[in-house]
Each structure stands twice: as structure tokens, then as C-alpha cells.
Amino acid sequence: MEKDLARFLSYVDKKPDGCWVWIGGTDIKGYGIFFYKGKTSFAHRVSLLLHDRVKYFNSGKVVLHACKSKSCVNPDHLSEGTLTENAQDKVRDGTDQSGDRCHFAKLNWDAVSEIRQKSSDGVKHKTLSQEFNVSVSCISSIINNKTWLLV
């Protein structure tokens, strides 16, 4: 374990603000990756294991970053949480990928406002879906406030 910890810390740059920035390999989203116990794992998860903050990870649990930095592996900035807590943190921190921040969004806030206005004026969902080149279920979700919510 001490050998793993020393190897792990060799990929860490401790910053004055308290973040431990991962300078090793990363995945496509920018999360650190580390080879541990025979498999490639996320560095922030391994950090909690190596620093005895968790014994193992339950299925459905994720690591929450209190500092908002996905490259941070400081165990004092990390905690185990649920997917719901993680989603709430992303909305609170402005790091969620919803609405026009989503890289594959077909709509923007102006279009969503127009869709809602036209719907309240009586335009049918099917007509709106054809006009904006999205599915009828997408239009329904917008109108029923299941998507494109103002936080």
C-alpha cells in the first residue's frame, strides 16, 4: 500500500489552494486515471482508497469534488456520494452540461422560449417538432418543464 501511495503521489502537484492536481494520465473528460490493483481506475477514487477514507466503493456511489476541480485528488476535497448528489452539485456549481451547454444540443434558450410561447398560443407539438427539427417527446419535455429548466 505504501508503494502504491508513493507512486500515486508522484503524479500529484500540491497547489497552495489545497487542491492536489493530477498530472498523470487522464480520460477524455479530464479525470485522472491510475493503474491500481491490476486495473485502470479513476485517480480520485483511488485517492480515497489509499488515504483510508473508504474501504471499497458501493455500486451506485460516486466521488464528489467539494472544490469543483475534476483534476483534484486531495482526499480532503473528496467524498463518497450518490448520483443525485453529484447532479445537484453540478447544477449548483454551474458545471452541468444541460441546456445549451450540452455539446450536442440542437436548441438554444431563444428557441426554447419560442417553443413555449407557440405552444401556449395553441401550436401543436408535432408542428413544433417539425419546425425545430426535434422529436415530439423533446417538445413535450420542454413544455412540461422536464428539460431546459431555469435554475
C-alpha positions in Angstrom: 0.0 0.0 0.0 2.8 2.4 0.8 4.4 1.7 -2.6 1.1 2.4 -4.3 0.7 5.6 -2.3 4.2 6.8 -3.2 3.6 6.0 -6.9 0.3 7.8 -6.7 1.7 10.9 -5.1 4.4 11.1 -7.8 1.6 12.2 -10.1 0.3 14.9 -7.8 1.0 18.6 -7.8 0.0 20.1 -4.5 -1.2 23.6 -5.0 -1.4 26.5 -2.4 -5.2 26.5 -2.5 -5.2 22.9 -1.2 -6.0 21.1 -4.4 -3.9 18.2 -5.4 -3.8 18.4 -9.2 -3.4 15.2 -11.0 -0.6 15.5 -13.5 -0.7 11.9 -14.7 -2.8 10.4 -17.5 -6.4 11.4 -17.9 -9.5 10.2 -19.6 -11.3 12.1 -22.4 -13.3 14.1 -19.8 -10.2 15.2 -17.9 -10.4 12.9 -14.9 -7.2 11.4 -13.7 -6.6 7.7 -14.3 -4.3 5.4 -12.3 -3.3 1.8 -12.6 -4.2 0.2 -9.2 -4.7 -3.4 -8.1 -4.5 -4.7 -11.7 -6.8 -2.3 -13.4 -7.1 1.3 -14.6 -9.2 3.3 -12.2 -10.1 7.0 -11.7 -7.4 8.7 -9.6 -9.9 10.5 -7.4 -11.5 7.1 -6.4 -8.0 5.6 -5.7 -7.1 8.6 -3.6 -10.0 7.9 -1.2 -8.9 4.2 -1.0 -5.2 4.9 -0.5 -6.0 7.5 2.2 -8.3 5.2 4.1 -11.4 7.4 3.5 -13.4 4.4 2.1 -12.7 0.7 2.2 -14.4 -0.1 -1.1 -17.0 1.6 -3.4 -20.6 0.6 -3.3 -22.3 0.3 -6.6 -24.2 3.4 -7.4 -21.8 5.6 -5.5 -19.6 8.3 -7.0 -16.9 10.7 -5.7 -18.0 14.2 -5.1 -15.5 17.1 -5.5 -16.0 19.9 -3.0 -13.5 22.1 -4.8 -15.2 21.8 -8.2 -12.0 20.6 -9.8 -12.2 17.3 -11.6 -8.4 17.0 -11.6 -8.2 17.3 -7.8 -7.3 14.2 -5.9 -6.9 15.7 -2.4 -8.9 13.3 -0.1 -9.9 16.3 2.0 -11.8 17.7 -1.1 -13.4 14.3 -2.0 -16.3 12.4 -0.5 -18.4 9.4 -1.5 -22.0 10.4 -2.6 -24.9 9.4 -4.8 -25.5 10.2 -8.4 -28.3 12.5 -7.3 -26.0 14.5 -5.1 -23.4 14.7 -7.9 -26.1 16.0 -10.3 -27.2 18.6 -7.7 -23.6 19.7 -7.2 -23.1 20.1 -11.0 -26.2 22.4 -11.2 -25.1 24.4 -8.1 -21.5 24.8 -9.4 -22.6 25.6 -13.0 -20.7 22.6 -14.4 -23.7 20.6 -15.6 -24.0 20.0 -19.3 -27.6 20.8 -19.7 -29.4 23.2 -22.0 -27.2 25.0 -24.5 -24.0 23.9 -22.6 -24.6 20.4 -23.8 -22.3 19.8 -26.8 -25.0 18.0 -28.9 -27.9 20.3 -28.1 -30.0 21.2 -31.2 -31.7 24.1 -29.4 -30.8 27.2 -27.5 -32.6 29.3 -24.9 -34.2 31.5 -27.6 -35.7 28.5 -29.4 -36.9 27.0 -26.1 -38.7 30.3 -25.3 -40.2 30.4 -28.7 -41.4 26.8 -28.4 -43.1 27.5 -25.1 -44.7 30.7 -26.4 -46.0 29.0 -29.6 -47.3 26.1 -27.5 -49.2 28.4 -25.2 -50.6 30.0 -28.4 -52.0 26.6 -29.3 -49.5 25.3 -31.8 -49.4 21.5 -31.8 -46.4 19.6 -30.5 -46.0 17.8 -33.9 -45.9 21.1 -35.8 -43.3 22.4 -33.3 -41.2 19.3 -33.6 -41.1 19.6 -37.4 -40.3 23.3 -37.2 -37.4 22.9 -34.8 -36.2 19.6 -36.1 -36.6 17.7 -32.8 -38.8 14.9 -31.6 -42.3 15.3 -30.3 -41.1 13.9 -27.0 -38.4 16.6 -26.8 -41.1 19.3 -27.4 -43.3 17.7 -24.7 -40.4 17.6 -22.2 -39.7 21.3 -22.8 -43.3 22.4 -22.5 -43.9 20.2 -19.3 -40.7 21.6 -17.7 -38.9 18.3 -17.6 -35.9 19.7 -19.6 -34.5 23.2 -20.2 -35.2 24.3 -16.7 -34.1 27.7 -15.3 -32.2 27.0 -12.1 
